[in-house]
């Protein structure tokens, strides 16, 4: 069992490299997710080795908080990237049929605070 624990700790090194060097923010986010999943596996292995079953509750809570945190970070990054490009969907849209089966879309410009 201690060998598996050592292997899990060793597998964290490439993920830390991914977080530090990652060419994009999404690669860094992926690296953080991988680190979180390995930490959960380490907690579960440690709880199994030592017989401290209450640590499994911490693993579940850590997994849920990591998942929710990842979702919020991804939403924040995607919304900030949309605003940087000026593609914010804050205006009202009118879809009109051109008669030939195609639609044009007119968007009113609305200032976003």
DRENMARLO-991021 format. One record per residue (C-alpha): chain; y negated, z negated, x; residue number from 1. Coordinates in steps of 0.5 Angstrom, whole numbers, plus 500, padded with zeros to 3 digits. Each point is the difference from the previous one (the first is absolute). Example, Ala and Ser with C-alpha at 12.3 -4.5 7.8 and 13.67 -1.06 7.14 Angstrom:
2
chaine,c2,c3,c1,num
A,509,484,525,1
A,493,502,502,2
% end
This chain:
113
chaine,c2,c3,c1,num
A,500,500,500,1
A,495,498,506,2
A,501,508,502,3
A,498,503,494,4
A,494,495,500,5
A,498,503,507,6
A,501,507,498,7
A,495,499,494,8
A,495,497,505,9
A,501,506,505,10
A,499,505,494,11
A,493,497,499,12
A,498,503,506,13
A,499,507,498,14
A,497,498,494,15
A,495,496,503,16
A,499,507,505,17
A,499,504,493,18
A,495,495,498,19
A,496,500,506,20
A,500,507,502,21
A,501,503,493,22
A,496,507,499,23
A,498,498,493,24
A,499,494,496,25
A,506,502,496,26
A,504,500,506,27
A,497,493,501,28
A,502,498,493,29
A,507,502,501,30
A,501,496,506,31
A,497,494,497,32
A,505,501,494,33
A,506,501,505,34
A,498,494,504,35
A,500,496,493,36
A,507,502,498,37
A,502,498,507,38
A,497,493,499,39
A,503,500,493,40
A,507,501,503,41
A,499,495,506,42
A,498,495,495,43
A,507,501,496,44
A,504,501,506,45
A,497,493,503,46
A,501,497,493,47
A,508,502,500,48
A,501,498,507,49
A,497,493,499,50
A,502,499,493,51
A,493,499,498,52
A,500,503,493,53
A,493,498,498,54
A,497,505,505,55
A,503,506,496,56
A,494,498,495,57
A,495,501,505,58
A,503,507,502,59
A,500,502,493,60
A,492,498,499,61
A,499,503,507,62
A,503,507,497,63
A,496,500,494,64
A,493,498,503,65
A,502,505,505,66
A,501,505,495,67
A,494,499,496,68
A,496,500,506,69
A,502,507,502,70
A,499,502,493,71
A,492,498,500,72
A,499,502,507,73
A,503,507,498,74
A,495,500,494,75
A,494,498,504,76
A,502,505,505,77
A,501,506,495,78
A,494,498,496,79
A,495,500,506,80
A,503,506,503,81
A,498,504,493,82
A,493,497,500,83
A,499,502,507,84
A,502,507,498,85
A,495,500,494,86
A,506,501,495,87
A,499,494,496,88
A,501,501,493,89
A,495,496,497,90
A,497,506,496,91
A,501,502,493,92
A,504,506,500,93
A,500,506,495,94
A,506,505,500,95
A,499,506,497,96
A,504,506,499,97
A,498,507,503,98
A,504,504,495,99
A,504,503,505,100
A,505,493,500,101
A,496,497,506,102
A,496,494,499,103
A,493,498,504,104
A,498,493,501,105
A,493,498,500,106
A,499,493,503,107
A,493,496,499,108
A,498,497,507,109
A,499,492,499,110
A,498,496,505,111
A,505,495,502,112
A,497,493,503,113
% end
